[in-house]
């Protein structure tokens, strides 16, 4: 018998939902968003793109396979997408107090407590998701005692990329070709995918002027929040375009490359966060199932005559990637490295490496 403490989720529209605590007993606030993936909670919770957000998982049973060990190889996590849990809170329907998996070292609840992150179970997450779909992602707070325990917080009101990015230059690998990775909140599997293709990787902070370095290709990572805060990155990308060297971006990288090319971005009503988003090659017929995690999108109408969409989302027609018509610049809004998720589009890494 588990006697978990009652806890509330309050949305900024006045909605109140009561559940039970299975994580840290800490009041917290953030933007409430939902993910429809069936598996992958260790990867999702450590994805820096969720920084400042309270994550709602729609799949009803969570925690049944526990959490792997927090081990690192050459500074890269073996099983997670960053060095820590990034979310401000986790909301689920049914928590499995008992777990079973060959690689599990601890329970999800214990892991949340170690990282001082609150978790709630016993909430109808599908009802909550309907609210978020109808009204859009909104601010929320997790409270244990009084409603004024903590104020609402909007992560889009500050530079989340600056928080998530590395603070110093880090080098990996010893391949013949050198790739600069602009860390806007990079998932570790992007680093793994690039290193598996035998390159020397120079990981730099989001606002670092990488144009002073010698490199063969530029890679712009995923990251959290509003791309409008990254003008310094956009300036550096724009300067890099003058060299005509290959440039590739993922997620936030797609938005920043588009902005460097003169396009604009906008906030989606509730974003794309799942493992099952269908995208089609623009002006083609081939469809891919993709993993996604973003709340902003590129406005196709603002792409100038030198650029064109590369992929389109089949659910809502939004942009899922861009490419330059004559230069080796391209990007994807989804995650081709997809940990966890489908690997249908991992060929995009090969496309980038081939252009070096």
QUITA-V431009 format. One record per residue. N is the residue number from 1. BURIAL is + if it has 24 or more other ideal C-beta (glycine too) atoms within 12 Angstrom, else -. D_LAST is the distance of its C-alpha to the last C-alpha in whole Angstrom. Layout:
n->N burial->BURIAL d_last->D_LAST
n->N burial->BURIAL d_last->D_LAST
This chain:
n->1 burial->- d_last->59
n->2 burial->- d_last->56
n->3 burial->- d_last->58
n->4 burial->- d_last->55
n->5 burial->+ d_last->55
n->6 burial->- d_last->55
n->7 burial->+ d_last->53
n->8 burial->+ d_last->52
n->9 burial->+ d_last->49
n->10 burial->+ d_last->50
n->11 burial->+ d_last->48
n->12 burial->+ d_last->48
n->13 burial->- d_last->50
n->14 burial->- d_last->53
n->15 burial->+ d_last->52
n->16 burial->- d_last->53
n->17 burial->+ d_last->52
n->18 burial->- d_last->53
n->19 burial->+ d_last->52
n->20 burial->+ d_last->52
n->21 burial->+ d_last->50
n->22 burial->+ d_last->48
n->23 burial->+ d_last->46
n->24 burial->+ d_last->46
n->25 burial->+ d_last->50
n->26 burial->+ d_last->48
n->27 burial->+ d_last->48
n->28 burial->+ d_last->45
n->29 burial->+ d_last->43
n->30 burial->+ d_last->40
n->31 burial->+ d_last->39
n->32 burial->+ d_last->40
n->33 burial->+ d_last->37
n->34 burial->+ d_last->37
n->35 burial->+ d_last->35
n->36 burial->+ d_last->36
n->37 burial->+ d_last->34
n->38 burial->- d_last->37
n->39 burial->+ d_last->35
n->40 burial->+ d_last->32
n->41 burial->+ d_last->35
n->42 burial->+ d_last->33
n->43 burial->+ d_last->30
n->44 burial->+ d_last->31
n->45 burial->+ d_last->33
n->46 burial->+ d_last->30
n->47 burial->+ d_last->28
n->48 burial->+ d_last->28
n->49 burial->+ d_last->27
n->50 burial->+ d_last->31
n->51 burial->+ d_last->32
n->52 burial->+ d_last->35
n->53 burial->+ d_last->36
n->54 burial->+ d_last->39
n->55 burial->+ d_last->38
n->56 burial->+ d_last->40
n->57 burial->+ d_last->39
n->58 burial->+ d_last->41
n->59 burial->+ d_last->41
n->60 burial->- d_last->44
n->61 burial->- d_last->44
n->62 burial->+ d_last->42
n->63 burial->+ d_last->42
n->64 burial->- d_last->43
n->65 burial->+ d_last->40
n->66 burial->+ d_last->40
n->67 burial->+ d_last->38
n->68 burial->+ d_last->36
n->69 burial->- d_last->36
n->70 burial->- d_last->34
n->71 burial->- d_last->32
n->72 burial->- d_last->29
n->73 burial->- d_last->26
n->74 burial->- d_last->24
n->75 burial->- d_last->25
n->76 burial->+ d_last->24
n->77 burial->+ d_last->27
n->78 burial->- d_last->27
n->79 burial->+ d_last->29
n->80 burial->+ d_last->28
n->81 burial->+ d_last->26
n->82 burial->+ d_last->27
n->83 burial->- d_last->30
n->84 burial->+ d_last->33
n->85 burial->+ d_last->34
n->86 burial->+ d_last->33
n->87 burial->+ d_last->35
n->88 burial->+ d_last->39
n->89 burial->+ d_last->41
n->90 burial->+ d_last->41
n->91 burial->+ d_last->43
n->92 burial->+ d_last->44
n->93 burial->+ d_last->47
n->94 burial->+ d_last->48
n->95 burial->+ d_last->47
n->96 burial->+ d_last->47
n->97 burial->- d_last->49
n->98 burial->- d_last->48
n->99 burial->+ d_last->45
n->100 burial->- d_last->44
n->101 burial->- d_last->41
n->102 burial->- d_last->40
n->103 burial->- d_last->37
n->104 burial->- d_last->39
n->105 burial->- d_last->41
n->106 burial->- d_last->42
n->107 burial->+ d_last->43
n->108 burial->+ d_last->41
n->109 burial->+ d_last->44
n->110 burial->- d_last->44
n->111 burial->+ d_last->41
n->112 burial->+ d_last->41
n->113 burial->- d_last->44
n->114 burial->- d_last->42
n->115 burial->+ d_last->40
n->116 burial->- d_last->43
n->117 burial->+ d_last->42
n->118 burial->+ d_last->44
n->119 burial->+ d_last->44
n->120 burial->+ d_last->47
n->121 burial->+ d_last->48
n->122 burial->+ d_last->51
n->123 burial->+ d_last->49
n->124 burial->- d_last->49
n->125 burial->+ d_last->45
n->126 burial->- d_last->45
n->127 burial->- d_last->48
n->128 burial->+ d_last->46
n->129 burial->+ d_last->43
n->130 burial->- d_last->45
n->131 burial->+ d_last->46
n->132 burial->+ d_last->43
n->133 burial->+ d_last->42
n->134 burial->- d_last->45
n->135 burial->- d_last->45
n->136 burial->- d_last->41
n->137 burial->+ d_last->39
n->138 burial->+ d_last->42
n->139 burial->+ d_last->43
n->140 burial->+ d_last->45
n->141 burial->+ d_last->46
n->142 burial->+ d_last->48
n->143 burial->+ d_last->51
n->144 burial->+ d_last->54
n->145 burial->- d_last->57
n->146 burial->- d_last->57
n->147 burial->- d_last->55
n->148 burial->- d_last->55
n->149 burial->- d_last->53
n->150 burial->+ d_last->50
n->151 burial->- d_last->49
n->152 burial->+ d_last->46
n->153 burial->+ d_last->43
n->154 burial->+ d_last->40
n->155 burial->+ d_last->36
n->156 burial->+ d_last->35
n->157 burial->- d_last->37
n->158 burial->- d_last->35
n->159 burial->+ d_last->31
n->160 burial->+ d_last->31
n->161 burial->+ d_last->27
n->162 burial->+ d_last->28
n->163 burial->+ d_last->30
n->164 burial->+ d_last->28
n->165 burial->+ d_last->25
n->166 burial->+ d_last->25
n->167 burial->- d_last->27
n->168 burial->- d_last->25
n->169 burial->- d_last->21
n->170 burial->+ d_last->21
n->171 burial->+ d_last->18
n->172 burial->+ d_last->17
n->173 burial->+ d_last->16
n->174 burial->- d_last->15
n->175 burial->- d_last->12
n->176 burial->- d_last->10
n->177 burial->+ d_last->7
n->178 burial->+ d_last->9
n->179 burial->+ d_last->9
n->180 burial->+ d_last->12
n->181 burial->+ d_last->14
n->182 burial->+ d_last->17
n->183 burial->+ d_last->20
n->184 burial->+ d_last->22
n->185 burial->+ d_last->24
n->186 burial->+ d_last->21
n->187 burial->+ d_last->22
n->188 burial->+ d_last->22
n->189 burial->+ d_last->20
n->190 burial->+ d_last->17
n->191 burial->+ d_last->17
n->192 burial->+ d_last->18
n->193 burial->+ d_last->15
n->194 burial->+ d_last->12
n->195 burial->+ d_last->14
n->196 burial->- d_last->15
n->197 burial->+ d_last->12
n->198 burial->- d_last->12
n->199 burial->+ d_last->10
n->200 burial->+ d_last->12
n->201 burial->+ d_last->13
n->202 burial->+ d_last->15
n->203 burial->+ d_last->17
n->204 burial->+ d_last->19
n->205 burial->+ d_last->22
n->206 burial->+ d_last->22
n->207 burial->+ d_last->23
n->208 burial->+ d_last->22
n->209 burial->- d_last->20
n->210 burial->+ d_last->17
n->211 burial->- d_last->16
n->212 burial->- d_last->18
n->213 burial->+ d_last->16
n->214 burial->- d_last->13
n->215 burial->+ d_last->10
n->216 burial->+ d_last->6
n->217 burial->+ d_last->6
n->218 burial->+ d_last->9
n->219 burial->+ d_last->11
n->220 burial->+ d_last->15
n->221 burial->+ d_last->17
n->222 burial->+ d_last->21
n->223 burial->+ d_last->24
n->224 burial->+ d_last->28
n->225 burial->+ d_last->30
n->226 burial->+ d_last->30
n->227 burial->+ d_last->27
n->228 burial->+ d_last->29
n->229 burial->+ d_last->29
n->230 burial->+ d_last->26
n->231 burial->- d_last->26
n->232 burial->+ d_last->25
n->233 burial->+ d_last->21
n->234 burial->+ d_last->21
n->235 burial->- d_last->22
n->236 burial->+ d_last->19
n->237 burial->+ d_last->17
n->238 burial->+ d_last->19
n->239 burial->- d_last->18
n->240 burial->+ d_last->14
n->241 burial->+ d_last->14
n->242 burial->- d_last->16
n->243 burial->- d_last->13
n->244 burial->- d_last->11
n->245 burial->+ d_last->8
n->246 burial->+ d_last->6
n->247 burial->+ d_last->9
n->248 burial->+ d_last->11
n->249 burial->+ d_last->15
n->250 burial->+ d_last->17
n->251 burial->+ d_last->21
n->252 burial->+ d_last->22
n->253 burial->+ d_last->18
n->254 burial->+ d_last->19
n->255 burial->+ d_last->22
n->256 burial->+ d_last->21
n->257 burial->+ d_last->18
n->258 burial->+ d_last->21
n->259 burial->+ d_last->23
n->260 burial->+ d_last->21
n->261 burial->+ d_last->21
n->262 burial->- d_last->24
n->263 burial->+ d_last->25
n->264 burial->+ d_last->28
n->265 burial->+ d_last->28
n->266 burial->+ d_last->31
n->267 burial->+ d_last->33
n->268 burial->+ d_last->34
n->269 burial->- d_last->37
n->270 burial->+ d_last->36
n->271 burial->+ d_last->33
n->272 burial->+ d_last->31
n->273 burial->+ d_last->31
n->274 burial->+ d_last->31
n->275 burial->+ d_last->30
n->276 burial->+ d_last->31
n->277 burial->+ d_last->29
n->278 burial->+ d_last->29
n->279 burial->+ d_last->26
n->280 burial->+ d_last->26
n->281 burial->+ d_last->23
n->282 burial->+ d_last->24
n->283 burial->- d_last->26
n->284 burial->- d_last->26
n->285 burial->- d_last->28
n->286 burial->- d_last->26
n->287 burial->- d_last->27
n->288 burial->+ d_last->25
n->289 burial->+ d_last->27
n->290 burial->+ d_last->25
n->291 burial->+ d_last->26
n->292 burial->+ d_last->26
n->293 burial->+ d_last->28
n->294 burial->+ d_last->28
n->295 burial->+ d_last->31
n->296 burial->+ d_last->29
n->297 burial->+ d_last->27
n->298 burial->+ d_last->26
n->299 burial->+ d_last->28
n->300 burial->+ d_last->27
n->301 burial->- d_last->30
n->302 burial->- d_last->28
n->303 burial->+ d_last->25
n->304 burial->- d_last->25
n->305 burial->- d_last->25
n->306 burial->- d_last->21
n->307 burial->+ d_last->20
n->308 burial->+ d_last->22
n->309 burial->+ d_last->22
n->310 burial->+ d_last->20
n->311 burial->+ d_last->22
n->312 burial->+ d_last->26
n->313 burial->+ d_last->28
n->314 burial->+ d_last->31
n->315 burial->- d_last->33
n->316 burial->- d_last->34
n->317 burial->- d_last->31
n->318 burial->+ d_last->29
n->319 burial->+ d_last->26
n->320 burial->+ d_last->23
n->321 burial->+ d_last->20
n->322 burial->+ d_last->19
n->323 burial->+ d_last->16
n->324 burial->+ d_last->16
n->325 burial->- d_last->18
n->326 burial->- d_last->16
n->327 burial->- d_last->12
n->328 burial->+ d_last->9
n->329 burial->+ d_last->11
n->330 burial->+ d_last->13
n->331 burial->+ d_last->15
n->332 burial->+ d_last->18
n->333 burial->+ d_last->21
n->334 burial->+ d_last->22
n->335 burial->+ d_last->21
n->336 burial->+ d_last->19
n->337 burial->+ d_last->19
n->338 burial->+ d_last->23
n->339 burial->+ d_last->25
n->340 burial->+ d_last->27
n->341 burial->+ d_last->27
n->342 burial->+ d_last->26
n->343 burial->- d_last->22
n->344 burial->+ d_last->22
n->345 burial->+ d_last->19
n->346 burial->+ d_last->17
n->347 burial->- d_last->15
n->348 burial->+ d_last->13
n->349 burial->+ d_last->11
n->350 burial->- d_last->10
n->351 burial->+ d_last->9
n->352 burial->+ d_last->7
n->353 burial->+ d_last->5
n->354 burial->- d_last->6
n->355 burial->+ d_last->4
n->356 burial->+ d_last->0
